[in-house]
């Protein structure tokens, strides 16, 4: 899911964009000045040798005397960047720089972009294992499915620090928060809703999983070939596993069959949904059309038939944006000293995001703005509280 709206809708010209990116968006700032010989001797040689010797004798001291313990590595192979697809490592770097900027602005966390010129899962995992002393957490980003599932699983197993593929879990967290808001404002129970997820990539699978974990039992997922169901023999292992725990009614066919009478449409693909299919949904329907820059159905069209409409864009109401989740999730995990980001922590993050809305809840305000300064502290606190040493 893209992090920003289409610039053309915000009256931003090409010169504005390229000027802001000239030389990159990041720099390193000193915490203490190097304005004297004494300061230089403390920060570098000979003083730094004492710190290095201390860490060599007791590796746990690295957490106190280096930045690594709270440094987030933002890692991508450039294979599934925003809506641009497989554009390679170099072209993905501006996006990873932007992600690092968001970590700093919204959570006060330092982070570094690492783009890898390989798509081999073995090489990606091995690289991060070798780099482990450099950072304290890993945000995997813009890695294509189904490789992303295996890479995340293996990195989580290999490293003793928080790891999250944001395209999967950041999206899922904010979707769950938004669905809490939509259900509450419509005075409906989430558990009884029939949900259709269009897109079986990283975000679609993670959204389906978190909705199932939240108590929704009727979730139907579609890929480019139609409804994901156990009778198909053309699916990858992750999709086959998804088929086994979704679509309890055994529906087959395409989007028309899936959406007829459905309560919720969740779009996390680049597809187009005709108006008549939205009209075929149940009364008081909920439409989350999250494809950027062009939603699967225009929100003005969806609003003719749905009670609540959300997109991934900032120029329409109810923006479902990952930045509501990932800064606070990583901040909370690091604050708690967690070794893993668990499902309980993700659900806690979703509840915290929804909680920020409070009494201002309305059909056009089911999640807070990504710029709301209350969001990150609330998410970080909830995630830290949900961390449990037993999950390590």
C-alpha positions as CSV (number, residue, x, y, z in Angstrom):
1,X,0.0,0.0,0.0
2,X,1.4,3.4,-1.0
3,X,2.4,5.7,1.8
4,X,1.1,8.9,0.1
5,X,-1.6,10.1,-2.2
6,X,-1.1,10.8,-5.9
7,X,0.8,14.1,-5.9
8,X,-1.4,15.4,-8.7
9,X,-4.3,15.5,-6.3
10,X,-2.3,17.7,-3.8
11,X,-1.2,20.4,-6.3
12,X,2.4,19.3,-6.1
13,X,4.6,19.8,-9.2
14,X,7.5,17.7,-10.4
15,X,10.0,20.4,-9.5
16,X,8.7,20.4,-5.9
17,X,9.1,16.6,-5.7
18,X,12.6,16.3,-7.2
19,X,13.9,19.3,-5.3
20,X,12.8,17.8,-2.0
21,X,14.7,14.6,-2.9
22,X,17.9,16.1,-4.2
23,X,20.8,14.6,-2.3
24,X,18.4,12.2,-0.5
25,X,16.1,12.9,2.4
26,X,18.3,11.7,5.2
27,X,21.4,12.8,7.1
28,X,23.3,11.9,10.3
29,X,23.2,14.4,13.1
30,X,25.6,14.4,16.1
31,X,24.3,14.1,19.6
32,X,27.3,15.9,21.1
33,X,29.4,18.6,19.4
34,X,32.9,17.9,18.2
35,X,34.2,21.5,18.7
36,X,37.3,20.9,20.7
37,X,40.4,18.6,20.9
38,X,38.9,17.1,24.2
39,X,35.6,16.4,22.6
40,X,37.3,14.7,19.6
41,X,39.4,12.6,22.0
42,X,36.3,11.4,23.8
43,X,34.2,10.7,20.8
44,X,36.9,9.1,18.7
45,X,40.5,8.0,19.5
46,X,41.7,7.5,22.1
47,X,38.6,7.6,24.2
48,X,36.4,5.4,22.1
49,X,38.8,2.5,22.6
50,X,37.7,2.2,26.2
51,X,34.1,1.7,25.1
52,X,35.1,-0.8,22.5
53,X,37.1,-2.8,25.0
54,X,34.2,-2.7,27.5
55,X,31.8,-4.1,24.8
56,X,34.3,-6.7,23.8
57,X,34.4,-7.9,27.4
58,X,30.6,-7.7,27.8
59,X,28.5,-7.7,24.6
60,X,25.4,-6.5,26.4
61,X,27.0,-3.1,26.9
62,X,26.5,-2.4,23.2
63,X,22.8,-1.7,24.0
64,X,23.9,1.2,26.3
65,X,26.9,2.6,24.4
66,X,25.9,2.4,20.8
67,X,22.7,3.3,18.8
68,X,22.2,-0.2,17.5
69,X,19.7,-1.3,20.2
70,X,17.1,1.3,19.0
71,X,18.1,1.5,15.3
72,X,15.6,0.2,12.8
73,X,16.9,-1.3,9.5
74,X,14.5,-0.6,6.7
75,X,15.2,-3.4,4.2
76,X,14.0,-4.0,0.6
77,X,15.0,-5.8,-2.5
78,X,13.0,-3.5,-4.7
79,X,10.7,-6.2,-6.0
80,X,7.3,-4.8,-5.1
81,X,7.7,-1.0,-4.6
82,X,4.5,0.9,-4.0
83,X,2.4,0.5,-7.1
84,X,5.5,0.5,-9.3
85,X,6.3,-3.2,-9.1
86,X,9.8,-4.7,-9.5
87,X,11.9,-1.6,-10.0
88,X,15.1,-2.9,-8.4
89,X,17.2,-1.9,-5.4
90,X,18.5,1.5,-6.5
91,X,15.1,2.8,-7.6
92,X,13.6,1.6,-4.3
93,X,16.0,3.7,-2.2
94,X,14.0,6.9,-2.2
95,X,11.0,5.0,-0.8
96,X,13.2,3.4,2.0
97,X,14.6,6.8,2.8
98,X,11.1,8.1,3.1
99,X,10.2,5.3,5.5
100,X,13.2,6.1,7.6
101,X,12.1,9.7,7.7
102,X,8.7,8.6,9.0
103,X,10.2,6.6,11.7
104,X,12.1,9.6,12.9
105,X,9.3,12.1,12.5
106,X,6.5,10.0,14.1
107,X,8.3,7.8,16.6
108,X,11.7,9.5,17.3
109,X,13.5,6.3,16.1
110,X,16.7,6.4,14.1
111,X,16.6,4.1,11.1
112,X,18.8,3.3,8.1
113,X,17.7,2.2,4.6
114,X,19.3,-1.0,3.3
115,X,18.5,-2.0,-0.3
116,X,19.8,-5.3,-1.4
117,X,20.8,-6.1,-5.0
118,X,19.5,-9.6,-4.8
119,X,16.2,-11.4,-4.8
120,X,17.5,-14.6,-3.5
121,X,15.9,-15.4,-0.1
122,X,19.0,-17.2,1.1
123,X,21.2,-14.2,0.4
124,X,18.7,-11.7,1.9
125,X,18.5,-13.7,5.2
126,X,22.2,-14.3,5.3
127,X,22.9,-10.6,4.8
128,X,20.7,-9.6,7.7
129,X,22.2,-12.2,9.9
130,X,25.6,-10.9,9.2
131,X,24.5,-7.3,9.8
132,X,22.7,-8.0,13.1
133,X,25.2,-6.2,15.3
134,X,24.4,-3.0,13.4
135,X,20.6,-2.7,14.2
136,X,18.0,-3.4,16.8
137,X,15.0,-4.1,14.6
138,X,14.1,-4.9,11.0
139,X,11.3,-3.4,8.9
140,X,11.0,-5.5,5.8
141,X,9.5,-3.4,3.0
142,X,8.3,-3.8,-0.6
143,X,9.3,-7.5,-1.1
144,X,7.1,-9.4,-3.5
145,X,4.8,-12.2,-2.6
146,X,5.0,-15.1,-2.1
147,X,8.7,-14.7,-1.4
148,X,8.0,-12.1,1.4
149,X,6.2,-14.7,3.6
150,X,9.2,-17.1,3.6
151,X,11.7,-14.3,4.0
152,X,9.9,-12.8,6.9
153,X,9.5,-16.2,8.6
154,X,13.2,-17.0,8.2
155,X,14.4,-13.6,9.3
156,X,12.2,-13.8,12.4
157,X,13.6,-17.2,13.2
158,X,17.2,-16.2,12.6
159,X,17.3,-12.9,14.5
160,X,16.8,-12.1,18.2
161,X,15.1,-8.7,17.6
162,X,11.7,-7.4,16.4
163,X,11.1,-8.0,12.7
164,X,8.0,-7.0,10.7
165,X,7.1,-6.9,7.0
166,X,5.1,-3.7,7.1
167,X,3.3,-4.3,3.8
168,X,1.7,-7.3,5.4
169,X,1.2,-6.4,9.0
170,X,1.1,-2.6,9.0
171,X,-1.7,-2.7,6.5
172,X,-3.5,-5.4,8.5
173,X,-3.3,-3.5,11.8
174,X,-4.8,-0.3,10.3
175,X,-7.5,-2.2,8.4
176,X,-8.5,-3.9,11.7
177,X,-8.6,-0.5,13.4
178,X,-10.7,0.9,10.7
179,X,-13.1,-2.0,10.7
180,X,-13.5,-1.6,14.5
181,X,-14.5,2.1,13.8
182,X,-16.8,1.2,10.9
183,X,-18.6,-1.5,12.9
184,X,-18.9,0.8,16.0
185,X,-20.3,3.7,14.0
186,X,-22.8,1.5,12.3
187,X,-23.7,-0.3,15.5
188,X,-22.8,-3.7,14.1
189,X,-20.9,-6.7,15.4
190,X,-17.7,-7.4,13.5
191,X,-17.8,-11.1,14.1
192,X,-21.0,-11.5,12.1
193,X,-19.7,-9.7,9.0
194,X,-19.0,-11.4,5.7
195,X,-15.8,-9.9,4.4
196,X,-14.4,-10.0,0.8
197,X,-10.7,-9.4,0.4
198,X,-9.6,-8.5,-3.2
199,X,-5.9,-9.3,-3.4
200,X,-4.0,-12.4,-2.2
201,X,-0.6,-10.8,-2.0
202,X,1.3,-9.7,1.1
203,X,-1.3,-7.3,2.4
204,X,-4.3,-9.4,1.4
205,X,-3.0,-12.5,3.2
206,X,-2.1,-10.6,6.4
207,X,-5.4,-8.8,6.4
208,X,-7.3,-12.0,6.1
209,X,-5.3,-13.5,8.9
210,X,-5.8,-10.7,11.4
211,X,-9.5,-10.5,10.6
212,X,-9.9,-14.2,11.2
213,X,-7.9,-13.9,14.5
214,X,-10.2,-11.1,15.6
215,X,-13.2,-13.4,15.4
216,X,-14.6,-12.8,11.9
217,X,-15.4,-16.3,10.5
218,X,-16.6,-15.6,7.0
219,X,-13.7,-14.2,5.0
220,X,-13.4,-14.7,1.2
221,X,-10.2,-13.9,-0.6
222,X,-9.7,-13.3,-4.4
223,X,-6.6,-13.3,-6.5
224,X,-6.3,-12.6,-10.3
225,X,-7.9,-16.0,-11.0
226,X,-11.0,-15.5,-8.8
227,X,-12.0,-16.8,-5.4
228,X,-9.3,-18.6,-3.5
229,X,-10.9,-22.0,-2.6
230,X,-9.7,-25.5,-1.8
231,X,-10.8,-26.9,-5.2
232,X,-8.2,-24.9,-7.1
233,X,-4.9,-26.6,-8.1
234,X,-3.1,-23.4,-9.4
235,X,-2.2,-21.8,-6.1
236,X,1.1,-21.3,-4.3
237,X,1.6,-22.9,-0.9
238,X,0.6,-19.7,1.0
239,X,-2.6,-19.3,-1.0
240,X,-3.5,-23.0,-0.5
241,X,-3.0,-22.6,3.2
242,X,-5.2,-19.5,3.1
243,X,-7.9,-21.4,1.2
244,X,-8.0,-24.0,3.9
245,X,-9.0,-21.4,6.6
246,X,-11.2,-19.0,4.6
247,X,-14.3,-19.1,2.4
248,X,-16.4,-21.4,4.7
249,X,-19.3,-21.3,2.3
250,X,-17.2,-22.8,-0.4
251,X,-17.9,-20.0,-2.9
252,X,-16.4,-20.3,-6.4
253,X,-16.2,-17.8,-9.3
254,X,-15.1,-14.2,-9.3
255,X,-15.7,-10.9,-7.7
256,X,-19.4,-10.8,-8.6
257,X,-20.1,-14.1,-6.8
258,X,-18.0,-13.0,-3.8
259,X,-19.5,-9.5,-3.4
260,X,-23.2,-10.4,-3.7
261,X,-24.6,-9.9,-0.3
262,X,-21.2,-9.2,1.4
263,X,-20.9,-6.8,4.3
264,X,-17.3,-5.6,3.7
265,X,-15.2,-5.1,0.6
266,X,-11.4,-4.8,1.3
267,X,-9.4,-3.9,-1.8
268,X,-5.6,-4.4,-1.6
269,X,-5.0,-5.0,-5.3
270,X,-4.8,-2.9,-8.4
271,X,-8.1,-4.2,-9.8
272,X,-11.2,-2.2,-10.7
273,X,-14.6,-2.9,-9.1
274,X,-17.7,-1.9,-11.2
275,X,-20.4,0.1,-9.4
276,X,-23.0,-2.6,-9.9
277,X,-21.0,-5.0,-7.8
278,X,-20.8,-2.5,-4.9
279,X,-24.5,-2.1,-5.3
280,X,-25.0,-5.8,-4.9
281,X,-23.5,-5.8,-1.4
282,X,-25.6,-6.0,1.7
283,X,-27.3,-2.9,3.2
284,X,-25.0,-0.7,5.3
285,X,-22.0,-2.1,3.5
286,X,-18.4,-1.1,4.2
287,X,-16.0,-0.4,1.4
288,X,-12.2,-0.1,2.0
289,X,-10.7,0.6,-1.5
290,X,-7.0,0.9,-0.7
291,X,-5.2,0.7,-4.0
292,X,-3.1,3.8,-4.6
293,X,-3.1,6.1,-6.4
294,X,-6.4,4.8,-7.9
295,X,-8.8,3.1,-5.6
296,X,-10.6,-0.1,-6.9
297,X,-13.8,2.0,-6.9
298,X,-13.9,5.8,-6.6
299,X,-15.1,6.7,-3.1
300,X,-17.9,9.0,-4.5
301,X,-19.3,6.0,-6.4
302,X,-18.9,3.6,-3.5
303,X,-20.7,6.1,-1.2
304,X,-23.8,5.8,-3.3
305,X,-24.2,2.3,-2.0
306,X,-22.1,1.9,1.1
307,X,-22.5,3.4,4.6
308,X,-18.8,3.7,5.2
309,X,-16.0,4.2,2.6
310,X,-12.3,4.4,3.2
311,X,-9.3,4.7,0.9
312,X,-5.5,4.8,1.2
313,X,-5.4,8.4,0.0
314,X,-5.1,11.6,2.0
315,X,-7.5,13.6,-0.1
316,X,-10.6,11.6,0.9
317,X,-12.1,10.8,4.3
318,X,-10.9,7.8,6.3
319,X,-7.4,7.4,5.1
320,X,-6.1,3.9,5.9
321,X,-2.4,4.4,6.0
322,X,0.4,2.2,7.4
323,X,2.0,5.2,9.1
324,X,-0.7,5.0,11.7
325,X,0.8,1.7,12.8
326,X,4.5,0.9,12.1
327,X,6.2,3.8,14.0
328,X,4.4,3.0,17.2
329,X,4.6,-0.8,16.8
330,X,8.4,-0.6,16.5
331,X,8.7,2.0,19.2
332,X,6.6,-0.1,21.6
333,X,8.5,-3.3,20.8
334,X,11.9,-1.6,21.4
335,X,10.7,0.2,24.5
336,X,9.6,-3.2,25.9
337,X,12.8,-4.9,24.9
338,X,10.7,-7.4,22.9
339,X,12.4,-10.0,20.8
340,X,9.3,-10.6,18.6
341,X,6.3,-8.6,17.3
342,X,3.5,-11.0,18.2
343,X,-0.1,-11.2,17.0
344,X,-1.2,-9.9,20.4
345,X,0.9,-6.8,19.9
346,X,-0.5,-6.2,16.5
347,X,-4.1,-6.5,17.8
348,X,-3.2,-4.1,20.6
349,X,-1.9,-1.6,18.1
350,X,-5.2,-1.8,16.1
351,X,-7.2,-1.2,19.2
352,X,-5.0,1.7,20.2
353,X,-5.4,3.4,16.8
354,X,-9.2,3.0,17.0
355,X,-9.2,4.3,20.6
356,X,-7.7,7.6,19.5
357,X,-10.9,8.4,17.6
358,X,-12.9,8.3,20.8
359,X,-16.1,10.3,20.9
360,X,-15.4,11.9,17.5
361,X,-16.3,8.7,15.7
362,X,-18.4,9.3,12.6
363,X,-18.9,7.6,9.2
364,X,-16.2,9.9,7.7
365,X,-13.9,9.5,10.7
366,X,-13.3,5.9,11.6
367,X,-9.5,6.2,12.0
368,X,-7.4,9.2,13.1
369,X,-5.3,11.2,10.8
370,X,-1.8,9.9,10.2
371,X,-0.7,13.4,11.4
372,X,-2.6,13.1,14.7
373,X,0.2,13.4,17.4
374,X,-1.8,11.2,19.8
375,X,-1.5,8.1,17.6
376,X,2.2,7.0,18.0
377,X,2.3,7.3,21.8
378,X,-0.9,5.4,22.1
379,X,0.2,2.6,19.8
380,X,3.7,2.4,21.4
381,X,2.2,2.1,24.9
382,X,-0.3,-0.5,23.9
383,X,2.3,-2.6,22.0
384,X,4.7,-2.4,24.9
385,X,2.0,-3.4,27.4
386,X,1.1,-6.4,25.1
387,X,4.7,-7.6,24.9
388,X,5.3,-10.7,26.9
389,X,8.7,-12.3,27.7
390,X,7.0,-15.7,27.1
391,X,6.7,-14.8,23.4
392,X,10.4,-14.5,23.0
